[in-house]
Amino acid sequence: MESIKASTIRRIVSAIAGLLLPVALLVAYAGAANADPLTISSPAFADGAPIPTQYSCKGANIAPPLTWSAPSGAALVVDDPDARGYVHWIVTGIAPGSGSTADGQTPAGGSALPNSAGQSAYSGPCPPAGSGTHHYRFTLYQLPASFQLPAGLAGPQGAQTIAKAATAQATLTGTLQG
């Protein structure tokens, strides 16, 4: 009689486990599908709008405040495609999750790499007079956890290497009149 009870209990436990496994997988899948998407924005300007002067070479030349969400590690590249891809800022090592910066700040934990001018800092938009409207892309690239930027890369080469390794990207574009 005891062996019947034990086998019955085992069958019940096995049946419950068989029912719970698909539920657990469904919950895990739904959680992954609802993970925060890769995003970037700024409280200083809307996507496609002019960048305020204080964030350019004609103002304080400081980085604008940014907000983002990156499900895994990320890098930020700010470039001007209207100036042959001139790179104004590269920041690697942005931690997963949501974050923000205030005026003039580099994302916490991030490391600035040399831009097209060879400076490891933000270099604000500075379109030449009479050159028309320039578009400044603030692109957040999601990178694999194992990604390592080869030593010595900077400016456009660094930006291109990051873009090629990215698994996703989000872009905020600001304009400035030359």
Long-range contacts (C-beta under 8 A, 24 or more apart in sequence): 35-71, 36-69, 36-71, 36-97, 36-98, 37-69, 37-71, 37-170, 38-68, 38-69, 38-70, 38-71, 38-74, 38-140, 38-142, 38-168, 38-169, 38-170, 39-67, 39-68, 39-69, 39-140, 39-170, 40-66, 40-67, 40-68, 40-76, 40-138, 40-139, 40-140, 40-170, 40-171, 40-172, 41-66, 41-67, 41-68, 41-172, 42-66, 42-67, 42-138, 42-172, 42-174, 43-67, 44-103, 45-174, 47-172, 47-173, 47-174, 48-173, 48-174, 48-175, 49-174, 49-175, 50-174, 50-175, 50-176, 50-177, 51-125, 51-136, 51-174, 51-175, 51-176, 54-103, 55-124, 55-125, 56-124, 56-125, 56-126, 56-176, 57-123, 57-124, 57-125, 57-126, 58-126, 59-124, 60-103, 60-104, 61-122, 61-123, 61-124, 62-103, 62-104, 62-122, 62-124, 63-89, 63-101, 63-103, 63-104, 63-105, 63-106, 63-122, 63-124, 64-103, 64-174, 65-100, 65-101, 65-102, 65-103, 65-105, 66-100, 66-101, 66-107, 66-138, 66-172, 67-98, 67-99, 67-100, 68-94, 68-98, 68-99, 68-100, 68-107, 68-140, 68-170, 69-97, 69-98, 69-99, 70-94, 70-95, 70-96, 70-97, 70-98, 70-99, 70-140, 70-142, 71-96, 71-142, 72-96, 72-142, 72-143, 72-144, 72-145, 72-167, 73-142, 73-143, 73-145, 73-147, 74-140, 74-141, 74-142, 74-143, 75-140, 75-141, 75-143, 75-149, 75-162, 75-166, 76-107, 76-110, 76-138, 76-139, 76-140, 76-141, 77-137, 77-139, 77-141, 77-158, 77-159, 77-162, 77-163, 78-122, 78-136, 78-137, 78-138, 78-139, 79-136, 79-137, 79-139, 79-156, 79-159, 80-125, 80-127, 80-134, 80-135, 80-136, 80-137, 81-135, 81-137, 82-127, 82-131, 82-132, 82-133, 82-134, 82-135, 83-127, 83-134, 85-156, 85-159, 86-116, 86-156, 87-115, 87-116, 87-155, 87-156, 87-158, 87-159, 88-115, 88-116, 88-122, 88-123, 88-124, 88-125, 88-136, 89-115, 89-121, 89-122, 89-123, 90-114, 90-115, 90-154, 90-155, 90-158, 90-159, 90-162, 92-149, 92-162, 94-140, 113-149, 113-153, 113-154, 113-158, 114-154, 114-155, 114-158, 115-154, 115-155, 116-155, 116-156, 118-154, 118-155, 125-174, 125-176, 127-176, 127-177, 127-178, 128-178, 129-178, 130-178, 131-178, 132-177, 132-178, 133-175, 133-176, 133-177, 133-178, 134-175, 134-176, 134-177, 134-178, 135-173, 135-174, 135-175, 136-173, 136-174, 136-175, 136-176, 137-171, 137-172, 137-173, 138-171, 138-172, 138-173, 138-174, 139-163, 139-169, 139-170, 139-171, 139-172, 140-169, 140-170, 140-171, 141-165, 141-166, 141-168, 141-169, 142-166, 142-167, 142-168, 142-169, 143-167
